[in-house]
Amino acid sequence: MSIWLIISGLGFLFHGLLILWVGKLPWAFRAAKKPSFEKGSPEAFQIFWLDQYSYIGLTLSILGLAQVFYGGLN
């Protein structure tokens, strides 16, 4: 069972890091100030979805690391 946790954890980690490579960290974790755009504009829509994409990548990376460590302990 532990080998499958490690394998799936590496998959989660790989995909999460790929997403973070493209989307960077979410704006809440960056030192830079979040750009402000007019509400409802295409730019505001793009910033919102890139931020959501970054949270997905961060979540997958953390889940993958946890699975790899847990699988390595067993």
Biopython code that builds the backbone (N, CA, C, O; Angstrom):
import numpy as np
from Bio.PDB.StructureBuilder import StructureBuilder

atoms = [
    (1, "MET", "N", (0.823, -1.201, 0.000)),
    (1, "MET", "CA", (0.000, 0.000, 0.000)),
    (1, "MET", "C", (0.863, 1.259, 0.000)),
    (1, "MET", "O", (0.504, 2.249, -0.638)),
    (2, "SER", "N", (1.982, 1.239, 0.697)),
    (2, "SER", "CA", (2.786, 2.457, 0.795)),
    (2, "SER", "C", (3.408, 2.854, -0.545)),
    (2, "SER", "O", (3.613, 4.040, -0.804)),
    (3, "ILE", "N", (3.709, 1.874, -1.394)),
    (3, "ILE", "CA", (4.273, 2.218, -2.701)),
    (3, "ILE", "C", (3.263, 2.993, -3.540)),
    (3, "ILE", "O", (3.635, 3.885, -4.302)),
    (4, "TRP", "N", (1.974, 2.645, -3.397)),
    (4, "TRP", "CA", (0.944, 3.364, -4.151)),
    (4, "TRP", "C", (0.744, 4.775, -3.609)),
    (4, "TRP", "O", (0.442, 5.693, -4.371)),
    (5, "LEU", "N", (0.908, 4.955, -2.309)),
    (5, "LEU", "CA", (0.839, 6.307, -1.747)),
    (5, "LEU", "C", (1.983, 7.165, -2.277)),
    (5, "LEU", "O", (1.791, 8.334, -2.613)),
    (6, "ILE", "N", (3.157, 6.583, -2.346)),
    (6, "ILE", "CA", (4.315, 7.328, -2.850)),
    (6, "ILE", "C", (4.139, 7.657, -4.331)),
    (6, "ILE", "O", (4.415, 8.780, -4.754)),
    (7, "ILE", "N", (3.685, 6.693, -5.111)),
    (7, "ILE", "CA", (3.511, 6.919, -6.554)),
    (7, "ILE", "C", (2.449, 7.980, -6.814)),
    (7, "ILE", "O", (2.675, 8.901, -7.599)),
    (8, "SER", "N", (1.288, 7.860, -6.161)),
    (8, "SER", "CA", (0.245, 8.872, -6.386)),
    (8, "SER", "C", (0.660, 10.225, -5.811)),
    (8, "SER", "O", (0.321, 11.266, -6.374)),
    (9, "GLY", "N", (1.391, 10.218, -4.695)),
    (9, "GLY", "CA", (1.884, 11.471, -4.130)),
    (9, "GLY", "C", (2.852, 12.176, -5.066)),
    (9, "GLY", "O", (2.816, 13.399, -5.197)),
    (10, "LEU", "N", (3.713, 11.410, -5.714)),
    (10, "LEU", "CA", (4.628, 12.018, -6.692)),
    (10, "LEU", "C", (3.871, 12.589, -7.881)),
    (10, "LEU", "O", (4.258, 13.616, -8.438)),
    (11, "GLY", "N", (2.789, 11.918, -8.267)),
    (11, "GLY", "CA", (1.954, 12.438, -9.356)),
    (11, "GLY", "C", (1.288, 13.752, -8.964)),
    (11, "GLY", "O", (1.304, 14.716, -9.730)),
    (12, "PHE", "N", (0.697, 13.785, -7.754)),
    (12, "PHE", "CA", (0.094, 15.030, -7.266)),
    (12, "PHE", "C", (1.133, 16.141, -7.185)),
    (12, "PHE", "O", (0.884, 17.273, -7.601)),
    (13, "LEU", "N", (2.302, 15.801, -6.643)),
    (13, "LEU", "CA", (3.369, 16.795, -6.497)),
    (13, "LEU", "C", (3.814, 17.328, -7.858)),
    (13, "LEU", "O", (3.984, 18.535, -8.033)),
    (14, "PHE", "N", (4.002, 16.426, -8.815)),
    (14, "PHE", "CA", (4.421, 16.832, -10.158)),
    (14, "PHE", "C", (3.409, 17.789, -10.796)),
    (14, "PHE", "O", (3.785, 18.841, -11.312)),
    (15, "HIS", "N", (2.146, 17.423, -10.759)),
    (15, "HIS", "CA", (1.123, 18.257, -11.379)),
    (15, "HIS", "C", (0.954, 19.579, -10.635)),
    (15, "HIS", "O", (0.762, 20.623, -11.259)),
    (16, "GLY", "N", (1.023, 19.540, -9.318)),
    (16, "GLY", "CA", (0.918, 20.774, -8.540)),
    (16, "GLY", "C", (2.062, 21.733, -8.831)),
    (16, "GLY", "O", (1.845, 22.937, -8.965)),
    (17, "LEU", "N", (3.280, 21.204, -8.929)),
    (17, "LEU", "CA", (4.422, 22.067, -9.227)),
    (17, "LEU", "C", (4.366, 22.618, -10.649)),
    (17, "LEU", "O", (4.802, 23.742, -10.896)),
    (18, "LEU", "N", (3.833, 21.837, -11.582)),
    (18, "LEU", "CA", (3.658, 22.360, -12.942)),
    (18, "LEU", "C", (2.673, 23.534, -12.953)),
    (18, "LEU", "O", (2.896, 24.539, -13.628)),
    (19, "ILE", "N", (1.594, 23.391, -12.204)),
    (19, "ILE", "CA", (0.614, 24.484, -12.123)),
    (19, "ILE", "C", (1.244, 25.712, -11.477)),
    (19, "ILE", "O", (1.035, 26.832, -11.943)),
    (20, "LEU", "N", (2.011, 25.513, -10.408)),
    (20, "LEU", "CA", (2.662, 26.654, -9.749)),
    (20, "LEU", "C", (3.715, 27.299, -10.645)),
    (20, "LEU", "O", (3.954, 28.503, -10.559)),
    (21, "TRP", "N", (4.337, 26.506, -11.495)),
    (21, "TRP", "CA", (5.324, 27.060, -12.418)),
    (21, "TRP", "C", (4.643, 28.022, -13.391)),
    (21, "TRP", "O", (5.188, 29.080, -13.707)),
    (22, "VAL", "N", (3.466, 27.658, -13.857)),
    (22, "VAL", "CA", (2.734, 28.505, -14.803)),
    (22, "VAL", "C", (2.025, 29.655, -14.089)),
    (22, "VAL", "O", (2.127, 30.809, -14.506)),
    (23, "GLY", "N", (1.310, 29.335, -13.016)),
    (23, "GLY", "CA", (0.468, 30.332, -12.359)),
    (23, "GLY", "C", (1.135, 31.109, -11.244)),
    (23, "GLY", "O", (0.567, 32.087, -10.757)),
    (24, "LYS", "N", (2.321, 30.707, -10.824)),
    (24, "LYS", "CA", (3.031, 31.304, -9.687)),
    (24, "LYS", "C", (2.242, 31.068, -8.400)),
    (24, "LYS", "O", (1.223, 30.377, -8.411)),
    (25, "LEU", "N", (2.707, 31.635, -7.308)),
    (25, "LEU", "CA", (1.992, 31.519, -6.033)),
    (25, "LEU", "C", (0.732, 32.375, -6.059)),
    (25, "LEU", "O", (0.667, 33.353, -6.804)),
    (26, "PRO", "N", (-0.272, 32.019, -5.255)),
    (26, "PRO", "CA", (-1.454, 32.891, -5.163)),
    (26, "PRO", "C", (-1.062, 34.275, -4.639)),
    (26, "PRO", "O", (-0.062, 34.424, -3.936)),
    (27, "TRP", "N", (-1.854, 35.275, -4.987)),
    (27, "TRP", "CA", (-1.520, 36.649, -4.611)),
    (27, "TRP", "C", (-1.436, 36.842, -3.110)),
    (27, "TRP", "O", (-0.724, 37.735, -2.652)),
    (28, "ALA", "N", (-2.141, 36.032, -2.327)),
    (28, "ALA", "CA", (-2.097, 36.158, -0.872)),
    (28, "ALA", "C", (-0.713, 35.808, -0.314)),
    (28, "ALA", "O", (-0.367, 36.246, 0.783)),
    (29, "PHE", "N", (0.077, 35.030, -1.048)),
    (29, "PHE", "CA", (1.391, 34.606, -0.586)),
    (29, "PHE", "C", (2.536, 35.344, -1.274)),
    (29, "PHE", "O", (3.699, 35.034, -1.013)),
    (30, "ARG", "N", (2.253, 36.281, -2.118)),
    (30, "ARG", "CA", (3.298, 37.047, -2.815)),
    (30, "ARG", "C", (3.583, 38.344, -2.080)),
    (30, "ARG", "O", (2.716, 38.901, -1.407)),
    (31, "ALA", "N", (4.811, 38.811, -2.220)),
    (31, "ALA", "CA", (5.182, 40.080, -1.594)),
    (31, "ALA", "C", (4.674, 41.264, -2.417)),
    (31, "ALA", "O", (4.457, 42.351, -1.881)),
    (32, "ALA", "N", (4.488, 41.051, -3.710)),
    (32, "ALA", "CA", (4.047, 42.142, -4.585)),
    (32, "ALA", "C", (2.581, 42.482, -4.327)),
    (32, "ALA", "O", (1.809, 41.648, -3.854)),
    (33, "LYS", "N", (2.217, 43.715, -4.645)),
    (33, "LYS", "CA", (0.835, 44.155, -4.479)),
    (33, "LYS", "C", (-0.005, 43.629, -5.642)),
    (33, "LYS", "O", (0.421, 43.659, -6.796)),
    (34, "LYS", "N", (-1.198, 43.149, -5.317)),
    (34, "LYS", "CA", (-2.098, 42.618, -6.338)),
    (34, "LYS", "C", (-2.584, 43.762, -7.226)),
    (34, "LYS", "O", (-3.042, 44.784, -6.715)),
    (35, "PRO", "N", (-2.492, 43.606, -8.543)),
    (35, "PRO", "CA", (-2.973, 44.671, -9.415)),
    (35, "PRO", "C", (-4.489, 44.818, -9.304)),
    (35, "PRO", "O", (-5.215, 43.838, -9.133)),
    (36, "SER", "N", (-4.942, 46.048, -9.405)),
    (36, "SER", "CA", (-6.391, 46.273, -9.320)),
    (36, "SER", "C", (-6.908, 46.685, -10.701)),
    (36, "SER", "O", (-6.327, 47.533, -11.379)),
    (37, "PHE", "N", (-7.986, 46.074, -11.079)),
    (37, "PHE", "CA", (-8.631, 46.357, -12.349)),
    (37, "PHE", "C", (-10.086, 46.694, -12.084)),
    (37, "PHE", "O", (-10.615, 46.416, -11.008)),
    (38, "GLU", "N", (-10.717, 47.283, -13.056)),
    (38, "GLU", "CA", (-12.130, 47.628, -12.936)),
    (38, "GLU", "C", (-12.953, 46.351, -12.775)),
    (38, "GLU", "O", (-12.736, 45.360, -13.472)),
    (39, "LYS", "N", (-13.900, 46.399, -11.842)),
    (39, "LYS", "CA", (-14.738, 45.236, -11.561)),
    (39, "LYS", "C", (-15.511, 44.835, -12.825)),
    (39, "LYS", "O", (-16.137, 45.666, -13.483)),
    (40, "GLY", "N", (-15.447, 43.544, -13.138)),
    (40, "GLY", "CA", (-16.152, 43.033, -14.307)),
    (40, "GLY", "C", (-15.363, 43.103, -15.599)),
    (40, "GLY", "O", (-15.854, 42.679, -16.645)),
    (41, "SER", "N", (-14.146, 43.631, -15.544)),
    (41, "SER", "CA", (-13.341, 43.734, -16.766)),
    (41, "SER", "C", (-12.695, 42.381, -17.075)),
    (41, "SER", "O", (-12.578, 41.533, -16.191)),
    (42, "PRO", "N", (-12.278, 42.180, -18.321)),
    (42, "PRO", "CA", (-11.602, 40.921, -18.669)),
    (42, "PRO", "C", (-10.303, 40.709, -17.883)),
    (42, "PRO", "O", (-9.939, 39.573, -17.579)),
    (43, "GLU", "N", (-9.614, 41.790, -17.558)),
    (43, "GLU", "CA", (-8.369, 41.673, -16.800)),
    (43, "GLU", "C", (-8.630, 41.183, -15.376)),
    (43, "GLU", "O", (-7.886, 40.353, -14.855)),
    (44, "ALA", "N", (-9.695, 41.702, -14.746)),
    (44, "ALA", "CA", (-10.059, 41.259, -13.395)),
    (44, "ALA", "C", (-10.465, 39.790, -13.416)),
    (44, "ALA", "O", (-10.131, 39.039, -12.500)),
    (45, "PHE", "N", (-11.173, 39.385, -14.444)),
    (45, "PHE", "CA", (-11.576, 37.984, -14.598)),
    (45, "PHE", "C", (-10.351, 37.094, -14.727)),
    (45, "PHE", "O", (-10.297, 36.028, -14.114)),
    (46, "GLN", "N", (-9.375, 37.510, -15.507)),
    (46, "GLN", "CA", (-8.155, 36.728, -15.702)),
    (46, "GLN", "C", (-7.357, 36.614, -14.405)),
    (46, "GLN", "O", (-6.875, 35.529, -14.078)),
    (47, "ILE", "N", (-7.209, 37.701, -13.666)),
    (47, "ILE", "CA", (-6.478, 37.670, -12.395)),
    (47, "ILE", "C", (-7.169, 36.725, -11.416)),
    (47, "ILE", "O", (-6.501, 35.956, -10.726)),
    (48, "PHE", "N", (-8.493, 36.773, -11.350)),
    (48, "PHE", "CA", (-9.243, 35.901, -10.449)),
    (48, "PHE", "C", (-8.986, 34.438, -10.766)),
    (48, "PHE", "O", (-8.710, 33.654, -9.858)),
    (49, "TRP", "N", (-9.072, 34.048, -12.043)),
    (49, "TRP", "CA", (-8.923, 32.639, -12.385)),
    (49, "TRP", "C", (-7.479, 32.175, -12.293)),
    (49, "TRP", "O", (-7.241, 31.008, -11.981)),
    (50, "LEU", "N", (-6.522, 33.027, -12.547)),
    (50, "LEU", "CA", (-5.128, 32.635, -12.340)),
    (50, "LEU", "C", (-4.854, 32.400, -10.856)),
    (50, "LEU", "O", (-4.097, 31.500, -10.493)),
    (51, "ASP", "N", (-5.474, 33.212, -10.006)),
    (51, "ASP", "CA", (-5.319, 33.036, -8.565)),
    (51, "ASP", "C", (-5.938, 31.704, -8.122)),
    (51, "ASP", "O", (-5.348, 30.990, -7.311)),
    (52, "GLN", "N", (-7.110, 31.368, -8.642)),
    (52, "GLN", "CA", (-7.743, 30.093, -8.304)),
    (52, "GLN", "C", (-6.903, 28.920, -8.798)),
    (52, "GLN", "O", (-6.768, 27.910, -8.106)),
    (53, "TYR", "N", (-6.349, 29.054, -9.976)),
    (53, "TYR", "CA", (-5.473, 28.038, -10.559)),
    (53, "TYR", "C", (-4.252, 27.829, -9.670)),
    (53, "TYR", "O", (-3.811, 26.697, -9.472)),
    (54, "SER", "N", (-3.710, 28.913, -9.136)),
    (54, "SER", "CA", (-2.551, 28.825, -8.253)),
    (54, "SER", "C", (-2.893, 28.108, -6.952)),
    (54, "SER", "O", (-2.083, 27.329, -6.448)),
    (55, "TYR", "N", (-4.071, 28.357, -6.405)),
    (55, "TYR", "CA", (-4.492, 27.650, -5.190)),
    (55, "TYR", "C", (-4.635, 26.148, -5.446)),
    (55, "TYR", "O", (-4.306, 25.337, -4.580)),
    (56, "ILE", "N", (-5.119, 25.781, -6.617)),
    (56, "ILE", "CA", (-5.218, 24.362, -6.964)),
    (56, "ILE", "C", (-3.819, 23.738, -7.006)),
    (56, "ILE", "O", (-3.615, 22.645, -6.479)),
    (57, "GLY", "N", (-2.871, 24.416, -7.619)),
    (57, "GLY", "CA", (-1.500, 23.920, -7.680)),
    (57, "GLY", "C", (-0.863, 23.792, -6.308)),
    (57, "GLY", "O", (-0.156, 22.823, -6.033)),
    (58, "LEU", "N", (-1.113, 24.765, -5.452)),
    (58, "LEU", "CA", (-0.570, 24.724, -4.094)),
    (58, "LEU", "C", (-1.175, 23.561, -3.311)),
    (58, "LEU", "O", (-0.463, 22.859, -2.592)),
    (59, "THR", "N", (-2.472, 23.359, -3.446)),
    (59, "THR", "CA", (-3.146, 22.259, -2.754)),
    (59, "THR", "C", (-2.642, 20.903, -3.235)),
    (59, "THR", "O", (-2.389, 20.013, -2.422)),
    (60, "LEU", "N", (-2.495, 20.739, -4.537)),
    (60, "LEU", "CA", (-1.980, 19.478, -5.075)),
    (60, "LEU", "C", (-0.547, 19.218, -4.611)),
    (60, "LEU", "O", (-0.194, 18.078, -4.310)),
    (61, "SER", "N", (0.271, 20.251, -4.552)),
    (61, "SER", "CA", (1.655, 20.094, -4.105)),
    (61, "SER", "C", (1.725, 19.673, -2.644)),
    (61, "SER", "O", (2.494, 18.780, -2.290)),
    (62, "ILE", "N", (0.933, 20.307, -1.804)),
    (62, "ILE", "CA", (0.932, 19.965, -0.376)),
    (62, "ILE", "C", (0.393, 18.552, -0.170)),
    (62, "ILE", "O", (0.946, 17.786, 0.619)),
    (63, "LEU", "N", (-0.680, 18.203, -0.875)),
    (63, "LEU", "CA", (-1.238, 16.855, -0.776)),
    (63, "LEU", "C", (-0.225, 15.818, -1.252)),
    (63, "LEU", "O", (-0.086, 14.762, -0.635)),
    (64, "GLY", "N", (0.472, 16.104, -2.327)),
    (64, "GLY", "CA", (1.480, 15.182, -2.843)),
    (64, "GLY", "C", (2.626, 14.979, -1.874)),
    (64, "GLY", "O", (3.071, 13.851, -1.663)),
    (65, "LEU", "N", (3.114, 16.071, -1.275)),
    (65, "LEU", "CA", (4.183, 15.948, -0.283)),
    (65, "LEU", "C", (3.730, 15.120, 0.915)),
    (65, "LEU", "O", (4.479, 14.273, 1.402)),
    (66, "ALA", "N", (2.525, 15.355, 1.386)),
    (66, "ALA", "CA", (2.010, 14.613, 2.529)),
    (66, "ALA", "C", (1.917, 13.123, 2.204)),
    (66, "ALA", "O", (2.266, 12.284, 3.034)),
    (67, "GLN", "N", (1.453, 12.795, 1.012)),
    (67, "GLN", "CA", (1.335, 11.385, 0.634)),
    (67, "GLN", "C", (2.703, 10.722, 0.507)),
    (67, "GLN", "O", (2.876, 9.573, 0.914)),
    (68, "VAL", "N", (3.664, 11.431, -0.049)),
    (68, "VAL", "CA", (5.002, 10.859, -0.190)),
    (68, "VAL", "C", (5.612, 10.616, 1.185)),
    (68, "VAL", "O", (6.185, 9.552, 1.418)),
    (69, "PHE", "N", (5.504, 11.562, 2.090)),
    (69, "PHE", "CA", (6.064, 11.381, 3.432)),
    (69, "PHE", "C", (5.343, 10.295, 4.205)),
    (69, "PHE", "O", (5.980, 9.488, 4.883)),
    (70, "TYR", "N", (4.013, 10.265, 4.111)),
    (70, "TYR", "CA", (3.247, 9.240, 4.816)),
    (70, "TYR", "C", (3.553, 7.841, 4.247)),
    (70, "TYR", "O", (3.681, 6.873, 4.996)),
    (71, "GLY", "N", (3.664, 7.754, 2.935)),
    (71, "GLY", "CA", (3.993, 6.476, 2.313)),
    (71, "GLY", "C", (5.411, 6.036, 2.633)),
    (71, "GLY", "O", (5.683, 4.838, 2.718)),
    (72, "GLY", "N", (6.317, 6.985, 2.812)),
    (72, "GLY", "CA", (7.696, 6.657, 3.168)),
    (72, "GLY", "C", (7.831, 6.211, 4.600)),
    (72, "GLY", "O", (8.758, 5.470, 4.926)),
    (73, "LEU", "N", (6.934, 6.638, 5.467)),
    (73, "LEU", "CA", (6.998, 6.228, 6.868)),
    (73, "LEU", "C", (6.513, 4.812, 7.085)),
    (73, "LEU", "O", (6.915, 4.153, 8.045)),
    (74, "ASN", "N", (5.651, 4.339, 6.201)),
    (74, "ASN", "CA", (5.098, 2.980, 6.372)),
    (74, "ASN", "C", (5.993, 1.944, 5.754)),
    (74, "ASN", "O", (5.684, 0.753, 5.804)),
]
sb = StructureBuilder()
sb.init_structure("model")
sb.init_model(0)
sb.init_chain("A")
sb.init_seg("    ")
for serial, (resi, resn, name, xyz) in enumerate(atoms, 1):
    if name == "N":
        sb.init_residue(resn, " ", resi, " ")
    sb.init_atom(name, np.array(xyz, "f"), 0.0, 1.0, " ", f" {name:<3s}", serial, name[0])
structure = sb.get_structure()
